[in-house]
Amino acid sequence: MGMAKALAVKTGKTSERDVDKIYKHVRSKFFLCAVSSKAIKQRYMTLWPEQYDTVAAVNKLVDDDHFVNYDIEFPMYVDLARFHTNPDGANLNERMELYKHHTKEHLRLLYDDVSEAPDQIIHVTSTGYFDPNPVAAIISEKRWYDVEVTNFYHKSSNATIPAIANAYAYIRSSHAGGYEKPKKRIDIVHSELFSAHIKISDDQAFNIMLMSTLSDSFLRYSVRNYDDVSAMNQHGLKIIAFKNMMIPDTTSVIELKVSNPAFDYKLDALKYLNTISKSVNEFVTSFLMEVGLNYKEIKDRLIFVIPASSSMILKQIKKELQLSAEQISLSHNTLYENGYLSSGAIPYMCKELIESDNISVGQKVFCLGHGNGIMLSGMLLEKM
């Protein structure tokens, strides 16, 4: 309904006949391109219309060749909703202010009951950039003035693995160098507010797919020294190895950039899918070979954690790696239950594995990321 109205306002159409024609066009595009509720049950959207359930029942955009007035608050589309103007919605500066405000609120919740400061915080986001950023604001409020903040920007679903790899390296170097205080805990914080970048005046197929699959996510977790975790007698995931591989000649296949009024995402979906399909087996096999493991011998004993924006990608990876449905069931279930969590997907699934009584100590977990570049990233873990 929102996209139909935005396109109608953008083209100056107000007659019932013209607007109905636009609505039918949009509805057919959603039918063809949007991810259905059979694939994704629910999503988490911070910036969304108030009284959405009431408005969702509305079935009329115009009456007597005038837009119908509904009492609705949509943070980025106030003018469109109330005054039938500005179909592109809030500009980038206004959207980033929304990102900053809401991210601060969510990070306060993440650190509300945390009294002990980490040695460092790595901040991961693909949806909002500030200096000082919301993490710095929380540090200031907590009076943790000596906590260093490192930022990981624009790596989308692939961000978790290099972020953890860097935390791992920081801890190891602090213990080996002899010139700095050994780090005991590095927090990694994710703040993904994709709802700040909804573009309802864009009826391109890829945009409609994004609108129906992306979720907002805010997460906090820690990388610690192995001996410290063992002494706490807690479950966790032990880091065994990392690997990254950029696939040649793919830098134009997927692109994420700062743009106005919202961040812009471009993707050659078919080439992206085909490229990952052709490369993933070689990547996983060579990764495991480098750490002395034979993929064919151990593949049936691995659990795979794969952040994916669609079940089609999971299906292709399953086929290429010759996996069972059970081995990627967590990835499927996470997508269905939460939508596409982007950079939050891997840590969310790792939390599930740590807390599950059905996953035994010693179970090896292969985290497989893929994103802009096209970059494949792997991380081998073991439950402890």
C-alpha positions as CSV (number, residue, x, y, z in Angstrom):
1,M,0.0,0.0,0.0
2,G,2.8,2.4,0.9
3,M,4.7,1.7,-2.3
4,A,1.6,2.2,-4.4
5,K,0.9,5.5,-2.8
6,A,4.5,6.6,-3.1
7,L,4.6,5.8,-6.8
8,A,1.2,7.5,-7.3
9,V,2.4,10.7,-5.6
10,K,5.7,10.6,-7.5
11,T,3.8,10.4,-10.8
12,G,1.1,12.9,-9.9
13,K,-1.8,10.3,-10.1
14,T,-4.8,10.7,-7.9
15,S,-7.7,9.2,-9.7
16,E,-9.1,6.0,-8.4
17,R,-8.5,4.3,-11.8
18,D,-4.9,5.4,-12.1
19,V,-4.0,4.6,-8.4
20,D,-5.7,1.2,-8.7
21,K,-3.6,0.5,-11.7
22,I,-0.4,1.4,-9.9
23,Y,-1.5,-0.7,-6.9
24,K,-2.1,-3.8,-9.1
25,H,1.3,-3.3,-10.7
26,V,3.0,-3.1,-7.3
27,R,1.0,-6.1,-5.9
28,S,2.1,-8.3,-8.9
29,K,5.7,-7.3,-8.3
30,F,5.5,-8.2,-4.6
31,F,3.9,-11.5,-5.6
32,L,6.9,-12.2,-7.9
33,C,9.8,-10.7,-6.0
34,A,9.0,-10.5,-2.3
35,V,9.9,-13.2,0.2
36,S,6.6,-14.7,1.4
37,S,5.5,-15.6,5.0
38,K,6.0,-19.3,4.1
39,A,9.8,-18.6,3.9
40,I,10.1,-16.0,6.7
41,K,7.6,-16.0,9.5
42,Q,8.5,-12.7,11.2
43,R,11.0,-9.9,11.1
44,Y,12.2,-7.3,13.6
45,M,11.8,-3.7,12.4
46,T,12.6,-0.8,14.7
47,L,11.4,1.9,12.4
48,W,7.9,0.9,11.4
49,P,4.4,2.5,11.3
50,E,2.7,2.8,14.6
51,Q,-0.8,1.1,14.7
52,Y,0.4,-1.0,11.8
53,D,-2.2,-3.7,12.4
54,T,-5.0,-1.2,12.1
55,V,-3.6,0.4,9.0
56,A,-2.9,-2.9,7.4
57,A,-6.6,-3.5,7.2
58,V,-7.0,-0.4,5.0
59,N,-8.0,-1.2,1.5
60,K,-8.5,2.2,0.0
61,L,-5.8,4.8,-1.0
62,V,-8.0,7.3,-2.7
63,D,-11.6,8.4,-2.5
64,D,-13.3,10.9,-4.9
65,D,-9.9,11.4,-6.6
66,H,-8.3,12.5,-3.3
67,F,-5.9,10.5,-1.1
68,V,-7.7,9.2,2.0
69,N,-6.3,10.6,5.3
70,Y,-5.3,8.0,7.9
71,D,-3.9,8.6,11.3
72,I,-0.5,6.9,11.0
73,E,3.0,7.6,12.1
74,F,5.8,6.3,9.9
75,P,9.2,7.8,11.0
76,M,10.7,8.2,7.6
77,Y,7.4,8.8,5.6
78,V,5.5,11.3,7.7
79,D,4.9,13.7,4.8
80,L,3.7,10.9,2.5
81,A,1.4,9.4,5.1
82,R,-0.1,12.7,6.4
83,F,0.3,15.2,3.6
84,H,0.6,13.0,0.5
85,T,3.9,14.6,-0.4
86,N,7.6,13.7,-0.5
87,P,7.4,10.0,-1.7
88,D,11.1,9.5,-1.3
89,G,10.8,10.0,2.4
90,A,13.3,11.4,4.9
91,N,16.7,12.3,3.6
92,L,19.9,10.5,4.6
93,N,20.8,13.0,7.4
94,E,17.3,12.5,9.0
95,R,17.6,8.7,8.6
96,M,21.0,8.7,10.2
97,E,19.7,10.7,13.2
98,L,17.1,8.0,13.6
99,Y,19.8,5.4,13.5
100,K,21.9,7.2,16.1
101,H,18.9,7.6,18.5
102,H,17.5,4.1,18.3
103,T,20.9,2.4,18.3
104,K,21.8,4.2,21.5
105,E,18.6,3.0,23.1
106,H,19.3,-0.6,22.1
107,L,23.0,-0.5,23.1
108,R,21.9,0.8,26.5
109,L,19.8,-2.3,26.9
110,L,22.7,-4.5,25.8
111,Y,24.9,-3.0,28.5
112,D,22.3,-2.2,31.1
113,D,23.4,-5.0,33.6
114,V,27.1,-4.9,32.6
115,S,29.3,-3.4,35.3
116,E,32.8,-4.7,34.3
117,A,34.3,-2.8,31.3
118,P,35.7,-4.8,28.4
119,D,39.3,-4.1,27.3
120,Q,38.0,-3.2,23.8
121,I,34.8,-3.0,21.8
122,I,34.6,-3.8,18.1
123,H,31.5,-2.2,16.5
124,V,30.0,-3.9,13.5
125,T,27.4,-2.2,11.3
126,S,26.5,-1.8,7.6
127,T,23.7,0.7,8.2
128,G,25.0,3.7,10.1
129,Y,28.2,5.7,10.5
130,F,29.0,8.3,13.1
131,D,32.1,9.7,14.8
132,P,31.7,9.5,17.7
133,N,29.3,6.7,17.2
134,P,26.6,5.2,19.5
135,V,29.1,2.8,21.1
136,A,31.3,5.8,22.1
137,A,28.2,7.4,23.7
138,I,27.5,4.2,25.8
139,I,31.2,4.1,26.9
140,S,30.9,7.7,28.0
141,E,27.7,7.1,29.9
142,K,29.3,4.1,31.7
143,R,32.5,6.1,32.4
144,W,34.7,3.5,30.7
145,Y,37.0,6.2,29.4
146,D,40.0,3.8,28.6
147,V,38.0,1.4,26.5
148,E,39.2,1.4,22.8
149,V,36.6,1.2,20.0
150,T,37.3,-0.3,16.6
151,N,34.8,0.0,13.8
152,F,33.9,-2.6,11.2
153,Y,31.8,-0.9,8.5
154,H,30.2,-2.1,5.3
155,K,30.9,-5.8,5.4
156,S,27.3,-6.9,5.7
157,S,26.7,-10.6,6.6
158,N,30.4,-11.3,6.2
159,A,31.5,-8.9,9.0
160,T,31.3,-11.3,11.9
161,I,34.2,-13.5,10.9
162,P,36.9,-10.8,10.4
163,A,35.6,-9.0,13.5
164,I,36.2,-12.1,15.6
165,A,39.5,-12.8,13.9
166,N,40.7,-9.3,14.8
167,A,39.5,-9.7,18.4
168,Y,41.4,-13.0,18.6
169,A,44.5,-11.3,17.2
170,Y,44.3,-8.4,19.7
171,I,44.0,-10.8,22.6
172,R,46.9,-13.0,21.4
173,S,49.2,-10.0,20.6
174,S,48.5,-8.4,24.0
175,H,49.6,-11.5,25.8
176,A,52.7,-12.1,23.6
177,G,54.0,-8.5,23.1
178,G,55.0,-7.7,26.7
179,Y,54.5,-3.9,26.1
180,E,50.8,-3.7,26.9
181,K,48.3,-4.9,29.5
182,P,47.0,-8.3,28.5
183,K,43.4,-8.1,27.2
184,K,41.0,-10.5,28.9
185,R,37.7,-9.6,27.1
186,I,36.9,-7.9,23.8
187,D,33.2,-7.2,23.2
188,I,31.8,-7.3,19.7
189,V,28.7,-5.2,19.2
190,H,26.4,-5.3,16.1
191,S,23.9,-2.5,15.3
192,E,22.0,-3.2,12.1
193,L,19.1,-0.9,11.5
194,F,18.0,-1.8,7.9
195,S,14.6,-0.3,8.5
196,A,16.2,3.1,8.3
197,H,16.9,2.4,4.6
198,I,13.5,1.3,3.4
199,K,12.8,2.9,0.0
200,I,9.1,2.5,-0.8
201,S,9.2,4.7,-3.9
202,D,11.6,2.1,-5.6
203,D,9.7,-0.8,-7.2
204,Q,12.8,-2.6,-8.6
205,A,12.8,-6.3,-7.9
206,F,15.9,-6.4,-5.7
207,N,14.6,-3.6,-3.5
208,I,11.3,-5.4,-3.0
209,M,13.2,-8.5,-2.0
210,L,15.3,-6.6,0.5
211,M,12.2,-4.9,2.0
212,S,10.6,-8.3,2.7
213,T,13.7,-10.1,4.1
214,L,15.9,-7.8,6.1
215,S,15.7,-7.6,9.8
216,D,17.1,-5.1,12.4
217,S,19.5,-6.7,14.9
218,F,21.4,-5.5,18.0
219,L,23.8,-8.0,19.6
220,R,26.7,-8.1,22.1
221,Y,29.1,-11.0,22.7
222,S,32.6,-11.5,23.9
223,V,35.9,-13.0,22.8
224,R,38.0,-14.1,25.8
225,N,41.2,-15.9,26.6
226,Y,40.7,-19.7,26.4
227,D,42.1,-20.3,29.9
228,D,39.8,-17.7,31.5
229,V,36.7,-19.3,29.9
230,S,37.8,-22.8,31.0
231,A,38.2,-21.5,34.6
232,M,34.7,-20.1,34.6
233,N,33.3,-23.5,33.8
234,Q,31.1,-22.1,31.1
235,H,30.1,-23.2,27.6
236,G,31.5,-21.4,24.7
237,L,32.9,-21.8,21.2
238,K,36.7,-22.3,20.8
239,I,38.3,-20.7,17.8
240,I,40.3,-23.1,15.7
241,A,41.0,-21.3,12.4
242,F,40.0,-18.5,10.0
243,K,40.2,-18.1,6.2
244,N,39.2,-15.5,3.6
245,M,39.1,-15.7,-0.1
246,M,38.1,-13.1,-2.6
247,I,36.6,-14.5,-5.8
248,P,38.3,-13.0,-8.9
249,D,36.4,-10.5,-11.1
250,T,33.4,-10.2,-8.8
251,T,33.7,-6.7,-7.3
252,S,30.8,-5.4,-9.4
253,V,28.4,-8.3,-8.7
254,I,27.2,-6.8,-5.3
255,E,27.5,-3.3,-4.1
256,L,26.5,-1.4,-0.9
257,K,27.1,2.3,-0.8
258,V,26.1,5.4,1.1
259,S,23.5,7.3,-0.9
260,N,20.6,9.7,-0.5
261,P,17.9,9.3,0.7
262,A,18.9,5.8,1.9
263,F,21.9,3.5,1.5
264,D,21.9,1.9,-1.9
265,Y,22.2,-1.9,-2.5
266,K,22.8,-3.4,-5.9
267,L,23.1,-7.0,-6.8
268,D,23.3,-9.2,-9.9
269,A,21.4,-12.0,-8.1
270,L,21.9,-14.8,-10.6
271,K,25.6,-14.1,-11.0
272,Y,26.0,-13.9,-7.2
273,L,24.3,-17.2,-6.6
274,N,26.2,-18.9,-9.4
275,T,29.6,-17.5,-8.2
276,I,29.1,-18.7,-4.7
277,S,27.9,-22.1,-5.9
278,K,31.0,-22.6,-8.1
279,S,33.4,-21.5,-5.4
280,V,32.2,-22.8,-2.1
281,N,33.3,-26.4,-2.3
282,E,36.9,-25.5,-3.2
283,F,37.0,-22.9,-0.4
284,V,35.7,-25.2,2.4
285,T,37.9,-28.1,1.2
286,S,41.1,-26.0,1.0
287,F,40.4,-24.3,4.3
288,L,40.1,-27.6,6.2
289,M,43.1,-29.0,4.3
290,E,45.2,-26.1,5.7
291,V,44.4,-27.1,9.3
292,G,45.0,-30.8,8.6
293,L,41.5,-32.0,8.0
294,N,39.9,-33.9,5.1
295,Y,36.5,-32.5,4.2
296,K,35.2,-35.7,2.8
297,E,36.1,-37.6,5.9
298,I,34.6,-35.2,8.4
299,K,31.8,-33.4,6.5
300,D,29.0,-35.5,7.9
301,R,30.1,-34.6,11.5
302,L,30.1,-30.8,10.9
303,I,27.4,-28.3,11.8
304,F,27.2,-25.4,9.3
305,V,26.3,-21.8,10.3
306,I,25.5,-19.9,7.2
307,P,24.0,-16.4,7.1
308,A,21.7,-16.3,4.1
309,S,19.2,-13.8,2.7
310,S,17.2,-16.5,1.0
311,S,16.5,-20.3,1.2
312,M,17.7,-20.5,-2.4
313,I,21.3,-19.7,-1.4
314,L,21.2,-22.3,1.4
315,K,19.8,-24.8,-1.0
316,Q,22.7,-24.2,-3.4
317,I,25.4,-24.4,-0.7
318,K,23.8,-27.6,0.6
319,K,23.9,-29.1,-2.8
320,E,27.5,-28.1,-3.6
321,L,28.9,-29.2,-0.2
322,Q,26.7,-32.4,-0.2
323,L,25.2,-31.6,3.2
324,S,22.2,-33.1,4.9
325,A,19.2,-31.0,5.8
326,E,20.1,-31.4,9.5
327,Q,23.5,-29.9,9.0
328,I,22.1,-26.6,7.9
329,S,18.8,-26.7,9.8
330,L,19.9,-24.0,12.2
331,S,20.6,-21.7,9.2
332,H,17.2,-22.4,7.7
333,N,15.4,-22.0,11.0
334,T,17.1,-18.7,11.8
335,L,16.2,-17.2,8.5
336,Y,12.6,-18.4,8.9
337,E,12.2,-17.3,12.5
338,N,14.0,-13.9,12.3
339,G,14.4,-12.8,8.7
340,Y,17.8,-11.9,7.3
341,L,19.9,-10.7,10.3
342,S,22.9,-9.8,8.1
343,S,26.0,-9.4,10.3
344,G,23.9,-10.5,13.3
345,A,23.1,-13.9,11.8
346,I,26.4,-15.8,12.7
347,P,26.6,-14.7,16.4
348,Y,22.8,-15.3,16.8
349,M,23.3,-18.9,15.6
350,C,26.4,-19.4,17.7
351,K,24.4,-18.4,20.8
352,E,21.9,-21.0,19.9
353,L,24.7,-23.7,19.7
354,I,26.3,-22.6,23.0
355,E,23.0,-22.8,24.9
356,S,21.7,-26.0,23.2
357,D,21.8,-29.2,25.4
358,N,21.6,-31.2,22.1
359,I,25.0,-29.9,20.9
360,S,27.7,-31.8,22.7
361,V,31.1,-30.5,23.8
362,G,33.6,-31.2,21.1
363,Q,31.2,-30.6,18.2
364,K,32.9,-28.8,15.4
365,V,31.1,-25.9,13.7
366,F,31.9,-24.3,10.4
367,C,30.8,-20.7,10.0
368,L,30.6,-19.8,6.3
369,G,30.2,-16.1,5.4
370,H,29.7,-14.6,2.0
371,G,29.4,-11.0,1.0
372,N,30.5,-7.9,-0.8
373,G,33.6,-8.5,-2.9
374,I,32.6,-11.4,-3.5
375,M,34.4,-12.5,-0.4
376,L,34.0,-15.9,1.2
377,S,35.0,-16.2,4.8
378,G,35.3,-19.3,7.0
379,M,35.7,-19.8,10.7
380,L,36.1,-23.3,12.3
381,L,34.9,-23.5,15.9
382,E,34.5,-26.2,18.5
383,K,32.0,-26.3,21.4
384,M,33.7,-26.3,24.8
